[in-house]
C-alpha cells in the first residue's frame, strides 16, 4: 500500500473531517433552536423527532458499513458513496432550514421528514468516510495521525459553525425589534442552510479526491485477487449477516466498554451543543457570546490536540485514552465543585 503524503492527509482531514463535522455541528447547535423558536414546532415534538432519528441511525449505521465494505465500483469502495451522497447531503442540509410556509401540522410533518432524510443521507456519507481511515493505510501510526488531523479540523468546524453561524444569522436576518436590534428569522436560517450545505458538499468531494490513489477500481481488483473471494456471495442476507456479526463482536468486553464510552461521549456532546444557543439566549441574554465561547473552545481544543498527539506517540492509543479519560473526569468533578 502506498504511503500517505501530506496532501493525502490534509485532503482527508480538511475535506471529509471538516465537512463531516460542519453539517454535524450545524444540526447539533442550531436545529433545536430553529425548529422550535423560528419554525414554530413544539419543543417536545422536536425532541421526539431527533430521538427517532437517532434510533433509526442505530439500525442503519452497521448496515451502511457492510454495504460500503461490499461496494465495488469504478469510483472505488467508500469513495463511491462519498462522491454520490455529498451533494444530496448538502441539499438536505438546506432543506432542513428552508422554512416552507405550511400549516402547524404541515410544519411538523415537513421537519420530521426532512430531518429523517438528512440523518439517513448523513449516514450514507459519514460511515464510508470514517471507514476510509483503515482502508487508505495499514500503518497504525499513520491511522492515529490522520484521526488526530480529523479531530483537529473538527474543532475548527465547530468554531466556524458556532461563531460563523451566529454571524450569518445576524447578517442575513430581515427582522428588527423596536430598538433596532437584530431578531433572527427564517430568512437567516435559509442562508445558513445554503452556505453550510455547499461547503459540506465541496469538503466531501475534496476528501474523495485525496483518497483517489488508495480507494479505486485497481485496488479493488488487486484485493479480490489476493483474497480469492466471490463477490456475488457476499451480497446475500446482508442485514442478517451484519447483526450476526455485531452480536458476536459485542461478546468482547473490550469492544463493549469502548462502545459504551463512545455512546456516553456522543450523548454528552449532543446535550451540550444542543442547548448552546438557548443557554446564551435565555440565560445569559447575549447570543454574541456564542462566538466568544466558540473561540475559547477552539483554543482549548487545539492545545489538547497537541497533548493527545504527544501522549499517543509516547504511550500508544490505549494508555493515552485511559490518561485522558481520567483527566477529563477529574476536571469535570473539580468544575462541578467550583460551580456548586
C-alpha positions as CSV (number, residue, x, y, z in Angstrom):
1,X,0.0,0.0,0.0
2,X,1.3,3.4,-0.9
3,X,2.5,5.7,1.9
4,X,0.2,8.6,2.5
5,X,1.5,12.0,1.5
6,X,0.9,15.2,3.5
7,X,-1.5,16.2,0.7
8,X,-3.5,13.0,1.2
9,X,-3.8,13.5,4.9
10,X,-4.8,17.2,4.5
11,X,-7.5,16.3,1.9
12,X,-8.8,13.5,4.2
13,X,-8.9,15.7,7.3
14,X,-9.7,19.2,5.9
15,X,-12.1,17.7,3.3
16,X,-14.0,15.0,5.0
17,X,-13.2,15.7,8.6
18,X,-14.1,19.4,8.2
19,X,-17.2,18.8,6.0
20,X,-18.5,15.9,8.2
21,X,-18.3,18.0,11.3
22,X,-19.6,21.1,9.7
23,X,-23.1,19.6,9.0
24,X,-23.0,17.6,12.2
25,X,-22.4,20.6,14.4
26,X,-24.8,22.8,12.4
27,X,-27.6,20.4,13.3
28,X,-26.4,19.9,16.9
29,X,-26.1,23.7,17.6
30,X,-28.9,25.2,15.6
31,X,-31.6,22.6,14.7
32,X,-33.5,22.6,18.0
33,X,-33.5,26.4,18.3
34,X,-34.5,26.8,14.7
35,X,-37.3,24.2,14.7
36,X,-38.8,25.3,18.0
37,X,-38.2,29.1,18.2
38,X,-38.3,30.1,14.5
39,X,-40.2,27.4,12.6
40,X,-42.8,27.1,15.4
41,X,-42.7,23.3,16.1
42,X,-43.4,22.3,19.7
43,X,-40.0,21.7,21.5
44,X,-41.2,18.3,22.8
45,X,-42.1,17.3,19.3
46,X,-38.6,18.4,18.1
47,X,-37.0,16.3,20.8
48,X,-39.1,13.3,19.7
49,X,-38.0,13.8,16.1
50,X,-34.3,13.9,17.0
51,X,-34.7,10.8,19.3
52,X,-36.5,8.9,16.5
53,X,-33.7,9.8,14.0
54,X,-31.0,8.5,16.4
55,X,-33.0,5.3,16.8
56,X,-33.1,4.8,13.0
57,X,-29.4,5.6,12.9
58,X,-28.6,2.8,15.3
59,X,-30.1,0.3,12.8
60,X,-28.9,1.9,9.6
61,X,-25.2,2.6,10.6
62,X,-24.0,-1.0,10.7
63,X,-25.9,-1.9,7.5
64,X,-24.3,1.1,5.7
65,X,-20.9,-0.1,7.0
66,X,-21.5,-3.5,5.5
67,X,-22.7,-2.1,2.2
68,X,-19.6,0.1,2.0
69,X,-17.4,-2.9,2.6
70,X,-19.2,-4.8,-0.2
71,X,-19.2,-2.0,-2.8
72,X,-17.2,-2.4,-6.0
73,X,-17.4,0.4,-8.5
74,X,-15.1,2.3,-10.8
75,X,-15.0,5.1,-8.2
76,X,-13.8,2.6,-5.5
77,X,-15.5,1.2,-2.4
78,X,-16.0,4.1,0.0
79,X,-15.3,7.0,-2.4
80,X,-18.3,6.0,-4.4
81,X,-20.7,6.7,-1.5
82,X,-18.9,9.9,-0.5
83,X,-18.9,11.3,-4.0
84,X,-22.5,10.5,-4.8
85,X,-24.0,11.3,-1.4
86,X,-22.2,14.6,-0.8
87,X,-24.5,16.8,-3.0
88,X,-27.5,15.1,-1.6
89,X,-26.3,15.8,2.0
90,X,-25.7,19.4,1.1
91,X,-29.2,19.7,-0.4
92,X,-30.9,18.1,2.6
93,X,-28.9,20.4,4.9
94,X,-30.5,23.4,3.1
95,X,-33.9,21.6,3.2
96,X,-33.9,21.3,7.0
97,X,-33.6,25.1,7.3
98,X,-35.7,26.0,4.2
99,X,-38.7,27.1,6.2
100,X,-41.6,26.5,3.8
101,X,-44.8,28.1,4.8
102,X,-47.1,25.2,5.9
103,X,-49.8,24.8,8.5
104,X,-48.9,23.8,12.0
105,X,-49.4,20.1,11.2
106,X,-47.7,20.5,7.8
107,X,-44.6,22.0,9.6
108,X,-44.3,19.1,11.9
109,X,-44.6,16.6,9.0
110,X,-42.1,18.6,6.9
111,X,-39.5,19.0,9.7
112,X,-39.8,15.3,10.7
113,X,-39.4,14.1,7.1
114,X,-36.5,16.3,6.1
115,X,-34.6,15.7,9.3
116,X,-35.0,12.0,9.0
117,X,-33.9,12.2,5.4
118,X,-30.9,14.3,6.4
119,X,-29.9,11.8,9.1
120,X,-30.2,9.0,6.5
121,X,-28.0,10.7,3.9
122,X,-25.6,11.8,6.6
123,X,-25.1,8.1,7.5
124,X,-24.5,7.3,3.8
125,X,-21.8,10.0,3.7
126,X,-20.2,9.6,7.1
127,X,-19.9,5.8,7.6
128,X,-17.9,5.3,4.4
129,X,-15.9,8.4,5.2
130,X,-14.8,7.0,8.6
131,X,-14.3,3.6,7.0
132,X,-11.6,5.2,4.8
133,X,-9.4,5.6,7.9
134,X,-8.5,2.0,8.0
135,X,-8.7,1.5,4.2
136,X,-6.2,4.1,3.0
137,X,-3.4,3.0,5.2
138,X,-2.4,-0.2,7.1
139,X,0.1,1.6,9.3
140,X,-1.1,2.2,12.9
141,X,0.9,5.4,13.4
142,X,-0.5,6.9,10.2
143,X,-4.0,6.0,11.2
144,X,-3.5,7.7,14.6
145,X,-2.2,10.8,12.8
146,X,-5.0,11.1,10.3
147,X,-7.5,10.6,13.1
148,X,-5.9,13.4,15.1
149,X,-5.9,15.6,12.0
150,X,-9.6,14.8,11.6
151,X,-10.3,15.7,15.2
152,X,-8.4,18.9,14.9
153,X,-10.3,20.0,11.8
154,X,-13.5,19.0,13.7
155,X,-12.6,21.6,16.3
156,X,-12.2,24.2,13.6
157,X,-15.6,23.2,12.1
158,X,-17.2,23.6,15.5
159,X,-15.8,27.1,15.8
160,X,-17.0,28.1,12.3
161,X,-20.5,26.7,13.0
162,X,-20.8,28.4,16.3
163,X,-19.1,31.8,15.6
164,X,-19.8,31.9,11.8
165,X,-23.3,30.6,12.3
166,X,-24.2,33.5,14.6
167,X,-22.7,35.9,12.2
168,X,-24.7,34.5,9.3
169,X,-27.9,34.6,11.3
170,X,-27.3,38.3,12.3
171,X,-26.1,39.4,8.8
172,X,-29.0,37.9,6.8
173,X,-31.9,38.5,9.2
174,X,-34.5,40.8,7.8
175,X,-36.3,41.4,11.1
176,X,-35.6,44.1,13.7
177,X,-37.2,44.8,17.1
178,X,-38.5,48.1,18.3
179,X,-35.0,49.3,19.3
180,X,-33.4,48.3,16.0
181,X,-31.7,45.1,17.3
182,X,-31.5,42.1,15.0
183,X,-34.1,39.4,15.6
184,X,-33.1,36.1,14.0
185,X,-35.8,35.0,11.5
186,X,-36.3,32.2,8.9
187,X,-34.5,34.2,6.2
188,X,-31.2,34.0,8.0
189,X,-31.6,30.2,8.6
190,X,-32.3,29.8,4.9
191,X,-28.9,31.3,4.0
192,X,-27.2,29.4,6.8
193,X,-28.5,26.1,5.3
194,X,-27.3,27.1,1.8
195,X,-23.8,28.1,2.8
196,X,-23.2,25.1,5.1
197,X,-24.7,22.8,2.5
198,X,-22.4,24.0,-0.3
199,X,-19.3,23.8,1.9
200,X,-20.2,20.4,3.2
201,X,-20.6,19.1,-0.4
202,X,-17.2,20.6,-1.5
203,X,-15.5,19.3,1.6
204,X,-16.5,15.7,1.0
205,X,-15.5,15.9,-2.7
206,X,-12.1,17.1,-1.6
207,X,-11.8,14.1,0.7
208,X,-12.7,11.7,-2.1
209,X,-10.2,13.4,-4.4
210,X,-7.4,13.0,-1.8
211,X,-8.2,9.2,-1.4
212,X,-8.2,8.5,-5.2
213,X,-4.8,6.7,-5.1
214,X,-5.8,4.4,-2.2
215,X,-9.5,3.7,-3.0
216,X,-10.0,2.9,-6.7
217,X,-11.0,0.1,-9.1
218,X,-7.4,-1.2,-9.4
219,X,-7.2,-1.6,-5.6
220,X,-10.5,-3.5,-5.5
221,X,-9.4,-5.9,-8.3
222,X,-6.0,-6.4,-6.6
223,X,-7.6,-7.1,-3.2
224,X,-10.1,-9.6,-4.7
225,X,-7.3,-11.5,-6.5
226,X,-5.3,-11.7,-3.3
227,X,-8.3,-12.9,-1.2
228,X,-9.8,-15.0,-3.9
229,X,-13.3,-14.1,-2.8
230,X,-16.6,-14.5,-4.6
231,X,-18.2,-11.0,-4.6
232,X,-21.7,-12.3,-5.5
233,X,-21.9,-14.4,-2.4
234,X,-21.2,-11.6,0.0
235,X,-24.4,-9.7,-1.1
236,X,-26.7,-12.4,0.3
237,X,-28.7,-11.6,3.5
238,X,-26.7,-8.5,4.3
239,X,-28.8,-7.3,7.1
240,X,-28.9,-10.7,8.9
241,X,-25.2,-11.1,8.4
242,X,-24.4,-7.7,9.8
243,X,-26.3,-8.2,13.0
244,X,-25.0,-11.7,13.5
245,X,-21.5,-10.2,13.3
246,X,-22.5,-7.5,15.8
247,X,-23.8,-10.0,18.2
248,X,-20.5,-11.9,18.1
249,X,-18.4,-8.8,18.3
250,X,-20.2,-7.4,21.4
251,X,-19.3,-10.5,23.3
252,X,-15.9,-8.9,23.6
253,X,-15.8,-7.0,26.9
254,X,-13.2,-4.5,25.4
255,X,-15.4,-3.7,22.5
256,X,-18.5,-3.3,24.7
257,X,-16.6,-0.9,27.0
258,X,-15.4,1.1,24.0
259,X,-18.9,1.3,22.6
260,X,-20.3,2.4,26.0
261,X,-17.6,5.1,26.3
262,X,-18.3,6.3,22.7
263,X,-22.0,6.5,23.4
264,X,-21.5,8.5,26.6
265,X,-19.2,10.9,24.8
266,X,-21.7,11.4,21.9
267,X,-24.6,11.9,24.4
268,X,-22.6,14.5,26.3
269,X,-21.7,16.3,23.1
270,X,-25.3,16.3,21.8
271,X,-26.6,17.7,25.1
272,X,-24.0,20.5,25.4
273,X,-24.1,21.5,21.8
274,X,-27.9,21.2,21.5
275,X,-28.5,23.8,24.3
276,X,-25.7,26.2,23.4
277,X,-27.8,28.8,21.6
278,X,-30.7,28.5,24.1
279,X,-28.3,29.0,27.1
280,X,-26.7,32.1,25.6
281,X,-30.1,33.4,24.5
282,X,-32.3,32.8,27.5
283,X,-29.9,32.6,30.4
284,X,-27.1,35.0,29.5
285,X,-29.3,37.1,27.2
286,X,-26.4,37.7,24.8
287,X,-26.1,35.5,21.7
288,X,-22.9,37.3,20.7
289,X,-21.2,35.4,23.5
290,X,-21.6,32.2,21.4
291,X,-18.7,33.3,19.2
292,X,-16.6,34.1,22.2
293,X,-17.3,30.7,23.8
294,X,-16.6,29.0,20.4
295,X,-13.2,30.8,20.2
296,X,-12.2,29.7,23.7
297,X,-13.3,26.2,23.0
298,X,-11.3,26.1,19.8
299,X,-8.1,27.4,21.5
300,X,-8.5,24.9,24.3
301,X,-9.2,22.1,21.9
302,X,-6.1,22.9,19.8
303,X,-3.9,22.8,22.9
304,X,-5.5,19.5,23.9
305,X,-4.9,18.2,20.4
306,X,-1.2,18.7,20.8
307,X,-1.2,17.0,24.2
308,X,-3.1,14.0,22.8
309,X,-0.8,13.7,19.8
310,X,2.2,13.6,22.2
311,X,0.5,11.1,24.5
312,X,-0.4,8.8,21.6
313,X,3.1,8.9,20.2
314,X,4.7,8.2,23.6
315,X,2.3,5.7,25.2
316,X,0.1,4.3,22.5
317,X,-3.6,4.7,21.9
318,X,-4.9,2.6,24.8
319,X,-2.8,4.1,27.6
320,X,-3.3,7.6,26.1
321,X,-7.1,7.0,26.2
322,X,-7.0,6.0,29.8
323,X,-4.9,9.0,30.9
324,X,-7.1,11.5,29.0
325,X,-10.3,9.9,30.3
326,X,-9.1,10.1,33.9
327,X,-8.0,13.7,33.5
328,X,-11.4,14.6,31.9
329,X,-13.3,13.0,34.8
330,X,-11.1,14.8,37.4
331,X,-11.5,18.2,35.6
332,X,-15.3,17.8,35.3
333,X,-15.5,16.9,39.1
334,X,-13.4,19.9,40.0
335,X,-15.5,22.3,37.9
336,X,-18.7,20.9,39.4
337,X,-17.4,21.6,42.9
338,X,-16.3,25.1,42.0
339,X,-19.7,25.9,40.4
340,X,-21.8,24.4,43.2
